[in-house]
Every structure is written in C-alpha cells, then in structure tokens.
Amino acid sequence: MTEESGELEYAGFWIRTVAAIIDTLLISVILFPLLTAIYGSDYWSGERLIQGPLDFLLSWVAPAAAVVVFWLARQATPGKMAVGARIVDAKTGGKPTSTQLILRYLGYYVAMLPLFVGILWVAFDPRKQGWHDKIAGTVVVRRKGGTAQAVRFEGR
C-alpha cells in the first residue's frame, strides 16, 4: 500500500473492536432466541460448554461458515462493512484467497489462546495486523475517514 497516497489506512484496534461488537450483536440476535427455543431457558445456566450436536452446529459451525462466506463474498463481515473496512492480501492488496481466509479464521483461535495477546497485537503492530492476519498474510484497510476503496500497493 502506498502510504504516500493518503487514500487508505490500516484499520486499527478500536475500529476493528467496533466491527467485532457489531458482528457479535448480530450473531447474538439470531442465535440467542434460536438456542432458547430449541433448548429452553435452562440452556443459559447449563454447565456444559456444548449442549448437543445442534448446539455445536448453531454456536460454532454456523457462525464460522457465515464469517468465511462474508469474507469470500465481500472481504468483510457486516461489522467491518459498517465501519468501512475490508480484508486484503498483505502483499498485493488484492482479494485474499479462500485458503488465506480459512487460515485467518483458524488463526483467531491461535491469537486468542494466550490471553488474547494475538488480538491485542493489532494495537501495537505497525501494519495493525493481529496474529490471525500474520498467519493468513492479510491486512485490514479502510479509506481514511470513510469507506475502504481500491488499494494501491507498491507492486501494482
């Protein structure tokens, strides 16, 4: 990305946090009533992490699939779209590959394991990359003060 162009900036920690909150609220609005309808209100006070196969499918598989599908189709989740950010290949500025996006999702688990250090890394990294971005070779960009548009990288 040509920093001199001034068109794009790396999306930093706080804007990405806002996007994550938006995504979490959207998923919650869908899943909470659905899980309550299926398992009853006792679901929320249960001691087991996973209440059954349908719980695993709805709570783990469906959100993961939805996120990756949004990334593939729009290079962003609804939260990232709301803040005008999108995921691009760190080297070319182009659309990331399917493999990169799946690695990025799996990289979230790596980034969260040691007390979320890999997520907090976004706040201190010069390119605002979390460990999941580094694993996948991606960056998150947005237009300065608005919606992310075409990315200009040095090699393009």
N, C-alpha and C positions, 0 to 999 in steps of 0.2 A: 504494500500500500504506500503510495507516495504521501508522506506526511506533509510535504510542502504544498500539496494541492489544497489542503484545508477542507476538503469536502467531507471526508469520513473521519471518524474517530473510533477507537476501540471502546466498546461498551463496558463500562466499569462495574465495580462491585454493587453499588447501590441501585443502579438502573436494572441490573440483572436480578437483584433481590426483589425489586418491584415486580418484574416479569414473573419470577417464581411464585410470588404471593398470588398474583392474578391466576396463574395456572393451577395452583393449589386450591384456590377458591372455586374455580370452575369444576375441577375434578370432584371436590367435596360436594358441591351442589348436586352433582349427578349420582355419586356413589353413596353418600350417607343415607338418603331416602331409600335407595335400592337395597342396600345391605340391611337396613332396618326392616323393610318389607319382607325380605327373604328370611332373616334370622331373628327378627324381633328386637325389642329394645335391650334385651339381655346381651346382645352381641357386643355392645359398647363396654360392658363391665366384665366380659369374659377374660379369663386368664391366658387362654391360648392365643398365640400370635396369628394362627390361621385356623378358622373355624370349620373348614371343609374345602373340597375341591372347587366349589362355586365361589367361595370367598377368595381363594388363591387366584382364580381366573379373573374375577372382578377387581380385586385390590392390587394385584401385581402384574398380571399378563396384559389386561386391557389398557391400563394407563401407559405401560411401556410401549405397547403397539401403537397407541394413539400418538404418543410423543414422536416416535420414529416416523410414523406416517406423515405427521405435520412437518417434521424436518425434511423429509423427502419431497413433499409437495410444495412447501412454502419456505423452506430453510429457516423456519421459526415456528414456535408454538404460539397459541393465541396471546399469551403474555408477552412474548418477545415482539409479536406484531403490534401489540398495543403500545409498546414503548419505542417502536420504530427500529428494532434491532433484528439482525439476521446472522445466521451462521455461514461462514465461508471457509474455503480451503485456505490454510495459513500461507501456503506457498504461491498459489496462483490467484487467489481472490475469487475463484470460480465456485460453482456449486460443489459441495462435498460429495464424495461417492457414498453409496449405500454402506459399504464396509466402514468408511470413516464414521458415519452417523451411528451405526450399531456399536462400534468401538467407543464412541463418545458416550453413548448411553451406559454401557457397561463400565466405562471409566468413572461415572458418578459414584459407583459403589467403592471403587478404589479411593476416590477423593474424599469420601465420607468416613471411611473406616478409622483413620487416625484423628478422631475428634473434629471432623470437618475441615482439617487443615488444607486439604486439596481444593476445597471450595473457597475458603478464605484467601487462598493464594491469589485469586483474581484481584484482590485489593492491593497487592504488592508487586505483581508482575508487570514489567514494562509494557507488554502487549495485552495485559488484562486476561491472560489465559489461566484457567484453573487446570488442575491435573488432568481432568477429563478432556479438555481442549488439547493439551500437550500430547496425551496418548493418541488422540484421533488426528492430530495435525490440523486443527481448526482454530479460528478466532471468531469472536462475535463483534460485529461492527454496526454502527448507526451513523446516519448523517448528523453532522454537528447541529444540535438543536432541533432535530426532527427525524424524519423517516429515512432509513437506510436505502441508498440507491446503488448505482453501478460502482463497483470497486475498481480502483486503479492501482495495480501492483507494478513494481519496477519492471518485471519481465513481460508485461503485456503491451 
